[in-house]
Amino acid sequence: MNDNIRHPNVRLIGSDGAQLGVVSTDEAKEKAYGEGLDLVEVSANADPPVCRIMNYDKFRYEQKKKTQEAKKKQSIVETKEIKFRPKTEEHDLNFKIKNIKKFLGQKNKVKITMRFRGREIVYSQSIGLEAMNKIAEALQEDAIILQPPKMEGRQLVMFVGPK
């Protein structure tokens, strides 16, 4: 901006947005100072570079406001995890399903993990898949299954997301 612009000629845009044509950098600075504003380089890659007459502090302030507004509007999707074992009782399983529904209500994804210890791994395809299918059935109205049950090492993993 202002004295840091090193190009001999620039394409000038006025404070009202009108094109003023290609002028020398010194002439552009004089016009900007005459209006009590700054000469700001908008596009350095163009030939000749594009400069605009504007209040630089106000421009920076508005840019900062736009980025803050964009941050407010963005939603962060977290991945929550619920762990259980093949021998988890019916009541505990229902309680965990209730928690999964709560997480889905908050628009979060949920990773459902069934951990197998020792010789329990033998039941991974029978009891494990049965329990996972039961959970998927209970969540049918509230969630979509992003990844069906899949073995990862000694655990069976399933991802669900909000509808």
PyMOL commands that set and color helices and strands:
alter all, ss='L'
color gray80, all
select helices_A, chain A and resi 2-4+25-34+56-73+90-105+118-138
alter helices_A, ss='H'
color red, helices_A
select strands_A, chain A and resi 9-13+19-24+38-43+50-54+79-84+109-115+143-152+155-162
alter strands_A, ss='S'
color yellow, strands_A
deselect
rebuild
show_as cartoon
